[in-house]
Amino acid sequence: MARKFYYDADGEKLGPVSGQELLYLRAEGRINDATWVRAEDSQTWRPFSSVNLNEERRKEAEAGPWRRMLRSASPRTLLLLGLILLSLLVFVAVIFIYAWPLILCGLAFLMVMGLMKMK
């Protein structure tokens, strides 16, 4: 789910947890509809029963696949993805910086060979 929430468990403020985790906690009986909850981006505490998790589900469904993947990915996975993208960028940069003269020489060679065949 998109937003994170804090909840009050016997006077102790816990979180942040996702809306899905709040539903799981309620199903386990660790919280109930009267438990005080606030969104991470809000300062207002309200009963769990007044939290609209359907809105959270709708926002999650509207998010594109990349955004959903990035939200659910662990920091280690994101670091690995970043390193892979950085390596790819460096590889492409090296090709453009150092290999273009070789590519041009190869194309010139092919053109010369094509011209020789025409004669």
Sequence and secondary structure as in RCSB ss.txt:
>XXXX:A:sequence
MARKFYYDADGEKLGPVSGQELLYLRAEGRINDATWVRAEDSQTWRPFSSVNLNEERRKEAEAGPWRRMLRSASP
RTLLLLGLILLSLLVFVAVIFIYAWPLILCGLAFLMVMGLMKMK
>XXXX:A:secstr
  SEEEEEETTEEEEEEEHHHHHHHHHHTSS TTSEEEETT    EEGGG  HHHHHHHHHHS HHHHHHHHS H
HHHHHHHHHHHHHHHHHHHIIIIIHHHHHHHHHHHHHHHHHHH 
